[in-house]
């Protein structure tokens, strides 16, 4: 078998050994197998998935001279000798990149195992190597992108106005601290929902109906139904409940179940292995035409996932109203092939390699719900030949960090909600611009090489040098005609700083904290800005921890298709949101993620969404019985037992059939009019009539 050296396409001419074409019976009539002939001048007419040896394979559909009808052959078995005018999109020569990448980096959609790892295990050495290769590394020690080069050593020399604010701009506007809620379901309804109903509420189901299923059916022989999609997804979820099974085909093995090897259960009753592989290979996440350099002038490596992420965000923008307090942070979708789109290393994360997502979540009662994500595209963000962005931002003219802050808070612009950010978002311009759009942003301040603009960090540290533990004051300034505050708190070894445009230093009596100083423990109580930060800073991390606790979808759901890994990321986020929603509705501690996951997988597999609806039958209205309905009657001649189906007596050849009384067992030929199928003697009838 010789792999093609030229791209395939409609109209391409090539050749291959005759025995490799299908269907074999048709081809053998002109090209016997024993002769080992080669079919030449074979023209490609199309491309698609075909079943060969009970497996879905990508094939060329061809026209063979002297053979009637359409035939097909595996793509790798066909040699293209004369290229087409327009190659298939998946076979066009990729754009030149600064980083060489093997081909394909993840197009094997039928693979049930992960890509080969090409990043090292030694994180410190690997970071240096990735930097040398031009791959982006998000490190705590790098200066923030504030939009206009490095800040000056000291932006202003004072005098500095330290004070305790006596009014809060947000409070003056009568902003209400509303709790988060779903738009179409009350919390008491959510508390009584099943696991499957909760997941469907938290998952963009319209995207499945409008995009995934129609586009997947374009490549499937037998169409994929809505309920069958959830059965396929449920099988993947169920397999994730168990670790240590390297080959997912073991779940369809014909061998007997063993406690020492293979899968502990079989999924043949849910879906066949052939169908499972067909759906996996044909799955699509977009209905937008793939852009090409020749036609559109640019390459978009994120094309397969743009629609999916947008629909996820749109679903939550319309279906969920976030709480008054939110947290903006980063999440990671693990991927160990550095040639994937947007690959990034974030050393501080538990899963440092893969794709970074900016994520925002609320957390009423400590139960986090992530309601918006944004994939960090980095150096792979698509550009036109003119240097302009293919997909320009809605907020042009700002630095990268400020743009991210505005894009992530867009659904809550003008609603007066508070967003807490870590030191990765301590950019004065971003905090002020969010304020102008009705979002109260507060960010923890850290020295990233230099102090951020507008933060005289050295002067603040000097001012608080002799202050007691827990002492708080605010540095009051102004930027772009907006009040700019730096809330400061003396800690044990440093001065904590938060930049904001609102807030008062009121002590929160139920939020104490402890520090060990000179061998003894001392405590103080947080003020409101620091209390909000301390409570909310882990909400995004809480969602991510639940995604991987104790078994993450990414750990068991092996795939070589990069877009599938992004799909698993969104599925895991939706599942965590479902668990936390139930906990909020019941006002209880969230249940174990694995317990919810396993029950959800069972309900997905057993769903009846494709079953025809049961028609509603109007209830039969029975007339109330009266004493006239109870009278002793005698069997007529040639009459037998009562026929319940036909509602009449059976005809018999015996003239007078004797029956046994149902109460006393005495022979009789009488019954009550209320139930002709129940023989009663005269004495038992009297008792029956008296009871009625």
C-alpha positions in Angstrom: 0.0 0.0 0.0 1.4 3.3 -1.0 0.2 6.6 0.6 -0.7 9.4 -1.8 2.0 12.0 -2.5 -0.6 14.4 -4.0 -3.8 15.6 -2.5 -7.0 14.0 -3.5 -10.1 15.8 -4.8 -13.0 15.4 -7.2 -11.6 14.7 -10.7 -8.2 13.4 -9.5 -6.8 10.4 -11.4 -4.9 7.6 -9.7 -4.4 3.8 -9.4 -4.4 1.0 -6.9 -4.3 -2.8 -6.7 -7.7 -4.2 -7.8 -8.2 -6.4 -4.7 -8.3 -3.3 -2.5 -11.4 -1.8 -4.1 -14.9 -2.5 -2.7 -17.4 -4.0 -3.3 -15.1 -6.9 -4.3 -17.5 -9.0 -6.2 -18.2 -6.2 -8.7 -14.5 -5.4 -9.3 -13.5 -9.1 -9.6 -15.7 -9.5 -12.6 -13.3 -7.4 -14.6 -10.1 -7.8 -12.5 -9.7 -11.3 -11.0 -7.9 -11.5 -7.7 -5.6 -14.2 -8.8 -4.2 -12.1 -11.6 -3.0 -9.4 -9.2 -4.0 -6.6 -11.6 -3.8 -2.9 -11.0 -6.7 -0.6 -11.8 -5.5 2.5 -13.6 -7.2 5.8 -14.7 -9.4 5.6 -11.7 -11.2 8.9 -11.1 -12.2 10.2 -7.6 -15.8 11.3 -7.4 -16.2 12.0 -3.7 -14.9 11.2 -0.2 -16.7 9.8 2.9 -16.8 7.1 5.6 -17.5 3.5 4.6 -17.5 0.3 6.5 -14.6 -2.0 5.8 -14.2 -5.1 8.0 -16.8 -3.8 10.5 -14.9 -0.5 11.0 -15.6 3.0 9.7 -12.8 4.0 7.4 -12.2 7.3 5.4 -12.5 6.3 1.8 -12.3 7.7 -1.7 -15.5 7.1 -3.8 -14.2 6.3 -7.3 -15.2 5.4 -10.8 -13.3 2.5 -12.3 -13.2 2.0 -16.1 -15.2 -0.9 -17.3 -16.8 -1.4 -13.9 -20.4 -0.2 -13.5 -21.5 1.7 -10.5 -19.6 3.5 -7.8 -16.8 1.8 -5.9 -14.7 2.9 -2.9 -11.2 2.3 -1.5 -9.4 3.3 1.7 -7.7 6.6 1.3 -4.3 5.4 2.3 -4.4 2.5 -0.3 -4.9 4.9 -3.3 -2.1 6.6 -5.1 -3.1 10.0 -6.8 -1.1 10.4 -10.0 -2.9 13.4 -11.4 -4.0 16.0 -8.9 -7.4 17.7 -9.0 -8.3 21.3 -9.7 -9.6 21.8 -6.1 -8.2 19.4 -3.5 -10.4 18.3 -0.6 -10.2 20.8 2.3 -8.6 18.4 4.7 -5.8 17.5 2.3 -4.7 21.0 1.3 -1.1 22.0 2.2 -1.1 23.8 5.6 0.2 27.2 6.1 3.9 27.6 7.0 4.3 28.0 10.8 7.3 29.1 12.8 6.9 25.9 14.9 7.0 22.8 12.8 4.1 20.4 13.5 3.7 16.8 12.4 0.7 16.0 10.2 -1.9 15.4 11.3 -1.8 16.8 14.9 -5.2 15.4 15.8 -7.4 14.4 12.8 -7.7 10.8 13.7 -11.3 11.1 15.0 -11.7 7.3 15.4 -8.8 6.9 17.8 -9.9 5.9 21.4 -6.6 6.9 23.0 -4.8 10.2 23.6 -2.2 11.9 21.5 1.5 11.0 22.1 3.0 13.2 24.7 5.7 15.6 23.3 6.1 17.8 26.4 8.5 16.8 29.1 7.8 16.0 32.7 10.4 18.4 34.2 8.3 21.5 34.4 11.1 24.0 35.0 13.3 22.8 32.1 10.2 22.4 29.9 9.2 26.0 30.4 12.6 27.2 29.2 12.4 24.9 26.2 8.9 26.0 25.3 9.9 29.7 25.5 12.8 29.0 23.2 10.4 27.4 20.7 8.1 30.5 20.8 5.3 28.8 22.7 3.4 31.1 25.1 4.0 30.6 28.8 1.7 32.3 31.3 4.0 32.9 34.3 3.4 34.8 37.5 6.7 36.7 37.1 6.0 38.3 33.7 4.8 41.9 33.5 1.1 42.4 32.7 0.0 43.6 29.3 -1.4 47.1 30.1 -1.6 48.2 26.5 1.4 50.6 26.1 4.8 49.2 27.1 6.3 49.0 30.5 5.0 51.4 33.2 7.4 54.1 34.5 9.3 53.4 37.7 7.0 55.8 39.6 4.0 57.4 37.9 3.5 60.2 40.4 5.5 61.3 43.5 2.6 62.2 45.7 1.5 63.4 48.1 -0.5 60.3 48.6 -4.0 60.6 50.1 -4.5 57.7 52.5 -7.9 57.6 54.2 -10.7 55.4 55.3 -13.6 55.9 52.8 -16.9 57.0 54.3 -19.1 56.3 51.3 -19.3 53.7 48.5 -20.3 54.7 44.9 -22.0 51.3 44.4 -24.0 51.6 47.6 -25.0 55.2 46.6 -26.6 53.7 43.5 -28.7 51.3 45.6 -27.3 48.2 44.0 -29.0 45.1 45.3 -26.9 42.0 46.2 -29.0 39.5 44.3 -28.3 35.8 44.4 -27.8 33.8 41.2 -30.8 32.1 39.6 -31.8 30.2 36.5 -34.2 32.1 34.2 -36.7 29.3 33.5 -36.6 27.1 36.6 -37.2 27.9 40.3 -34.8 26.6 42.9 -37.5 24.3 44.3 -38.0 22.8 40.9 -34.3 22.3 40.4 -34.1 20.5 43.8 -36.5 17.8 42.5 -34.9 17.3 39.1 -33.1 14.1 38.1 -29.5 14.1 37.2 -30.3 13.9 33.4 -32.7 16.8 33.7 -30.1 18.9 35.5 -27.5 18.2 32.9 -29.9 19.1 30.1 -30.6 22.4 31.9 -26.9 23.2 32.2 -25.9 22.0 28.7 -26.5 24.0 25.5 -29.0 21.4 24.1 -30.2 23.6 21.3 -26.7 23.5 19.9 -26.9 19.7 19.8 -30.3 19.8 18.0 -29.4 22.6 15.5 -25.7 21.9 14.7 -24.2 18.7 16.1 -26.9 16.3 14.9 -27.5 17.7 11.4 -23.8 18.1 10.6 -23.0 14.7 12.0 -25.7 13.1 9.9 -24.0 14.5 6.8 -21.3 11.8 7.3 -23.5 9.0 8.6 -25.3 6.4 6.7 -28.0 5.8 9.3 -29.1 9.2 10.8 -28.2 10.0 14.4 -31.2 10.7 16.6 -31.4 13.0 19.6 -31.8 10.3 22.1 -29.1 8.2 20.5 -26.7 11.1 20.8 -27.2 11.1 24.6 -26.8 7.3 24.7 -23.4 7.8 22.9 -22.5 10.5 25.4 -23.7 8.4 28.3 -21.4 5.6 27.2 -18.5 8.0 27.4 -19.6 9.3 30.8 -20.0 5.7 32.1 -16.5 4.6 31.0 -15.1 7.6 32.8 -16.4 6.1 36.1 -13.6 3.5 35.9 -9.9 4.0 35.5 -7.2 1.5 34.4 -9.0 0.3 31.2 -6.6 1.4 28.5 -8.7 0.1 25.5 -12.2 1.4 25.4 -13.2 -1.5 23.1 -13.0 -3.7 26.2 -16.5 -2.4 27.0 -17.9 -4.3 24.0 -15.7 -7.4 24.4 -17.3 -10.8 23.8 -15.2 -12.4 26.4 -16.6 -13.2 29.8 -16.4 -10.5 32.4 -13.3 -11.0 34.7 -12.6 -9.3 38.0 -8.9 -9.1 37.1 -8.8 -7.8 33.5 -10.9 -5.9 31.0 -14.0 -3.8 31.6 -16.3 -4.6 34.6 -19.4 -4.2 32.4 -20.5 -4.4 28.8 -22.3 -1.6 26.8 -23.6 -3.8 24.0 -27.2 -3.3 25.2 -26.8 0.5 25.0 -25.1 0.9 21.6 -23.1 -1.4 19.4 -19.3 -0.9 19.1 -19.6 -0.3 15.3 -22.3 2.4 15.8 -20.3 4.0 18.6 -17.2 4.3 16.4 -19.3 5.6 13.5 -20.7 8.4 15.6 -17.3 9.2 17.1 -15.8 9.5 13.6 -18.6 11.5 12.1 -19.2 14.0 15.0 -19.0 17.7 14.0 -19.2 20.8 16.1 -19.8 23.5 13.6 -22.0 24.2 10.6 -19.8 27.0 9.3 -17.8 26.5 6.1 -14.1 25.8 6.8 -12.0 28.9 5.7 -9.1 28.4 3.4 -6.2 30.6 2.4 -7.0 30.3 -1.3 -10.7 31.3 -0.9 -10.8 33.4 2.3 -7.2 34.6 2.7 -6.6 33.1 6.1 -6.4 29.9 8.1 -8.4 29.5 11.3 -7.1 26.6 13.5 -9.9 27.2 16.0 -12.6 26.9 13.3 -14.1 23.6 14.7 -14.7 25.0 18.2 -15.7 28.6 17.7 -19.4 27.8 17.3 -19.4 25.4 20.2 -17.9 27.9 22.7 -20.1 30.7 21.5 -23.3 28.6 21.9 -22.2 27.6 25.4 -21.8 31.2 26.4 -25.1 32.2 24.7 -26.9 29.5 26.5 -25.8 30.8 29.9 -26.3 34.4 28.9 -30.0 33.7 28.2 -30.7 31.0 30.8 -28.7 32.0 33.9 -28.6 35.2 35.9 -25.3 35.4 37.8 -25.1 36.4 41.4 -24.0 39.9 42.6 -20.4 38.6 43.3 -18.3 36.8 40.8 -14.8 35.6 40.2 -12.7 35.9 37.1 -9.8 33.4 36.7 -8.2 30.8 34.4 -9.0 27.2 33.7 -7.0 24.6 31.8 -8.1 21.9 29.3 -5.3 19.4 29.3 -3.6 18.4 26.0 -0.1 17.0 25.8 0.7 17.8 22.2 2.4 21.2 21.9 1.4 21.5 18.2 -2.3 21.8 18.9 -4.0 25.2 18.3 -3.4 27.7 21.1 -1.1 25.4 23.2 0.0 27.1 26.3 1.9 26.3 29.5 0.6 27.7 32.8 3.1 26.4 35.4 1.0 27.4 38.5 -1.9 25.1 37.4 -2.3 21.4 38.4 -2.6 20.6 34.7 -0.1 23.0 33.3 -0.1 21.9 29.6 -2.9 22.4 27.1 -5.4 25.2 26.4 -6.1 28.1 28.7 -9.7 29.4 29.2 -10.6 32.6 30.9 -13.5 31.6 33.1 -16.0 33.5 35.3 -18.1 32.0 38.0 -20.4 33.0 40.9 -20.6 31.1 44.1 -23.6 31.6 46.3 -23.1 29.7 49.6 -19.8 28.4 48.2 -21.5 26.5 45.4 -19.8 27.7 42.2 -21.5 27.9 38.8 -19.3 28.8 35.8 -21.3 30.9 33.3 -18.8 32.1 30.7 -15.5 30.9 29.2 -13.2 32.3 26.5 -10.5 30.2 24.8 -7.1 31.9 24.9 -5.9 31.7 21.2 -2.5 33.3 21.7 -0.2 33.4 18.7 -2.6 31.2 16.7 -5.3 33.8 16.6 -6.3 34.0 12.9 -5.0 37.0 11.0 -5.6 38.2 7.4 -2.8 38.9 5.0 -3.1 42.6 5.8 -2.3 42.0 9.4 -5.9 42.6 10.7 -7.6 40.2 13.0 -10.1 37.9 11.3 -12.5 38.2 14.3 -11.9 41.7 15.8 -12.9 42.3 19.4 -16.0 44.3 20.3 -13.8 46.5 22.5 -10.9 47.8 20.3 -8.2 50.2 21.4 -7.4 48.6 24.8 -4.6 46.4 26.0 -5.0 42.6 26.0 -5.9 42.3 29.7 -8.4 45.1 29.6 -10.0 43.6 26.5 -10.3 40.2 28.2 -11.9 41.9 31.3 -14.5 43.7 29.1 -15.3 40.6 27.0 -15.7 38.3 30.0 -18.0 40.7 31.8 -20.2 41.6 28.8 -23.3 39.7 29.9 -23.4 41.7 33.2 -22.6 45.2 31.8 -24.9 47.8 33.3 -26.2 45.4 36.1 -24.0 46.7 39.0 -22.5 43.3 39.9 -19.1 42.9 41.5 -16.3 40.9 39.9 -13.2 39.7 41.8 -10.0 39.1 39.9 -6.6 37.8 40.9 -3.3 39.5 40.2 -3.5 38.6 36.6 -6.1 41.3 36.1 -4.7 44.2 38.3 -4.7 46.7 35.4 -6.0 50.1 36.3 -7.4 50.7 32.8 -9.4 47.5 32.9 -10.9 48.3 36.3 -11.9 51.8 35.2 -13.4 50.7 31.9 -15.4 48.0 33.6 -16.7 50.7 36.0 -17.8 52.8 33.0 -19.9 49.9 31.7 -21.6 49.2 35.0 -19.4 46.5 36.4 -17.6 46.9 39.8 -14.3 45.2 39.3 -11.7 44.7 42.1 -8.4 43.0 41.5 -5.7 41.8 43.9 -2.4 43.7 43.3 0.9 41.9 42.8 4.3 43.1 41.5 4.8 41.5 38.1 8.3 42.7 37.4 7.0 46.2 37.9 4.2 47.6 40.0 1.1 48.1 37.8 0.3 51.6 36.6 -1.2 53.8 39.2 0.1 51.7 42.1 2.9 53.2 44.1 3.7 49.9 45.7 7.0 51.0 47.4 5.4 54.1 48.9 2.4 52.0 50.2 4.7 49.5 51.8 6.7 52.3 53.5 3.6 53.9 54.8 2.3 50.7 56.4 5.7 49.6 57.7 4.9 50.4 61.4 1.2 49.7 61.3 -0.4 46.9 63.4 -1.6 43.7 62.0 -4.9 44.1 60.2 -4.8 47.9 59.9 -6.6 49.0 56.7 -6.6 52.3 54.8 -7.3 53.2 51.2 -5.2 55.3 48.8 -7.6 57.6 47.0 -6.8 58.8 43.5 -8.5 59.5 40.2 -8.1 58.1 36.7 -10.0 59.3 33.6 -12.4 61.2 35.8 -13.3 58.1 37.8 -12.6 57.5 41.5 -9.7 55.0 41.8 -9.1 53.3 45.1 -6.3 51.1 46.3 -7.5 49.3 49.5 -4.5 48.3 51.7 -4.3 45.9 54.7 -1.3 45.3 56.9 -0.6 41.6 56.9 2.1 39.6 58.7 4.9 39.8 56.1 3.5 42.2 53.5 0.8 44.7 52.7 -2.2 43.3 50.8 -3.5 45.6 48.1 -6.7 45.6 46.0 -7.5 48.1 43.3 -11.1 49.0 42.8 -13.5 51.9 42.1 -15.8 51.2 45.0 -15.9 49.8 48.6 -15.7 50.8 52.2 -13.4 49.4 54.9 -16.2 48.1 57.1 -15.1 45.2 59.3 -16.8 41.9 58.6 -17.5 40.4 62.0 -18.0 36.8 60.9 -14.8 36.6 58.8 -11.7 36.4 61.1 -8.3 35.2 59.9 -5.2 34.0 61.7 -1.5 34.6 61.3 1.5 33.1 63.1 3.9 35.9 64.3 7.0 35.2 66.4 5.7 31.8 67.3 2.3 32.8 68.5 -1.1 33.0 66.6 -2.8 36.4 66.2 -6.1 37.2 64.5 -7.8 40.1 62.9 -11.1 40.5 60.9 -11.2 41.2 57.2 -12.7 44.4 55.9 -15.3 44.1 53.1 -13.0 44.4 50.0 -10.6 41.7 51.4 -13.4 39.6 52.7 -15.0 39.5 49.2 -11.7 38.6 47.6 -10.9 35.9 50.2 -14.4 34.3 49.8 -14.6 34.5 46.0 -11.0 33.9 44.7 -11.3 30.1 44.6 -14.7 29.8 42.9 -13.4 29.1 39.5 -10.8 26.7 41.0 -13.7 24.9 42.8 -15.3 24.1 39.5 -12.0 22.9 38.0 -11.3 20.8 41.0 -14.7 19.1 40.7 -14.1 18.5 37.0 -11.1 16.3 38.0 -12.3 14.9 41.3 -11.8 12.0 41.6 -11.8 11.1 37.8 -11.8 13.7 35.1 -13.4 13.3 31.7 -10.0 14.2 30.1 -8.2 11.4 32.0 -10.3 8.5 30.6 -12.0 9.9 27.5 -9.0 9.4 25.2 -9.0 11.1 21.8 -6.5 12.3 19.2 -9.0 14.9 17.9 -8.3 18.3 19.5 -11.8 19.6 19.1 -13.2 16.6 21.0 -11.1 17.5 24.0 -12.7 21.0 24.0 -16.1 19.3 23.9 -15.2 17.2 26.9 -14.1 20.5 28.7 -17.5 22.0 28.2 -19.3 18.8 29.1 -17.4 18.6 32.4 -18.2 22.3 33.2 -21.9 21.7 32.5 -21.9 18.6 34.7 -20.3 20.5 37.7 -22.9 23.3 37.2 -25.6 20.7 37.4 -24.3 19.3 40.7 -23.9 22.8 42.2 -27.4 23.8 41.0 -29.0 20.9 42.8 -27.0 21.7 46.0 -28.3 25.3 45.9 -31.9 24.2 45.3 -31.8 21.7 48.2 -29.7 24.1 50.4 -27.3 21.2 51.1 -23.7 20.4 50.6 -23.0 19.3 47.1 -22.9 15.5 46.6 -19.8 13.6 45.5 -19.1 14.3 41.8 -18.5 10.6 41.0 -21.8 9.6 42.5 -23.7 12.2 40.4 -21.6 11.3 37.3 -22.4 7.6 37.5 -26.1 8.1 37.9 -26.1 10.7 35.1 -24.4 8.2 32.8 -27.1 5.5 33.6 -29.9 7.9 32.9 -28.3 9.0 29.6 -27.9 5.4 28.4 -31.5 4.5 29.4 -33.1 7.7 28.0 -36.3 7.4 26.0 -36.1 10.6 24.1 -36.5 8.8 20.8 -39.5 6.7 21.8 -42.8 7.8 20.3 -44.9 9.9 22.7 -47.7 8.0 24.5 -51.1 9.4 23.5 -53.1 10.7 26.4 -56.3 8.7 26.9 -59.3 10.5 28.4 -60.3 8.7 31.7 -63.4 6.6 31.6 -66.2 8.3 33.6 -68.1 5.7 35.5 -71.6 6.3 36.8 -72.0 6.0 40.5 -73.6 2.7 41.5 -77.0 2.6 43.2 -78.9 -0.1 45.1 -80.5 -0.9 41.7 -77.1 -2.2 40.5 -77.2 -5.0 43.2 -79.7 -7.7 42.6 -79.6 -11.5 42.5 -79.7 -13.0 39.1 -79.8 -16.6 37.8 -77.7 -18.1 35.0 -79.8 -18.9 31.9 -79.7 -22.2 30.1 -76.6 -22.9 27.9 -74.6 -20.0 29.4 -71.1 -20.4 30.9 -68.5 -18.1 32.5 -68.4 -14.4 32.1 -66.1 -13.2 29.2 -64.1 -10.1 30.6 -62.8 -9.0 27.2 -66.2 -9.2 25.3 -68.3 -8.2 28.4 -70.8 -11.0 27.9 -71.4 -14.7 28.9 -69.8 -17.5 27.0 -72.1 -20.0 25.1 -71.8 -23.7 26.2 -73.4 -26.9 25.2 -74.5 -27.9 28.8 -77.9 -26.6 29.6 -77.5 -25.8 33.3 -73.9 -25.3 34.4 -73.3 -25.3 38.2 -70.7 -22.9 39.7 -69.1 -22.6 43.1 -69.9 -19.6 45.3 -66.8 -17.3 45.5 -67.3 -16.8 49.2 -68.5 -20.1 50.8 -67.7 -22.6 47.9 -71.3 -24.0 47.9 -72.7 -24.9 44.5 -75.0 -22.3 43.0 -76.3 -20.8 39.7 -76.8 -17.2 40.9 -74.7 -14.0 40.8 -75.0 -10.3 41.7 -75.8 -7.8 38.9 -72.8 -5.6 39.8 -70.4 -8.3 38.7 -71.7 -11.2 36.6 -68.3 -13.0 36.6 -68.5 -13.7 40.4 -70.9 -16.5 41.4 -72.7 -15.9 44.8 -75.2 -18.1 46.6 -78.3 -16.5 48.0 -76.9 -16.3 51.5 -73.6 -14.7 50.5 -75.5 -12.2 48.2 -77.4 -11.0 51.3 -74.2 -10.3 53.1 -72.7 -8.6 50.0 -75.7 -6.3 49.5 -75.7 -5.4 53.2 -72.0 -4.3 53.0 -72.6 -2.2 49.9 
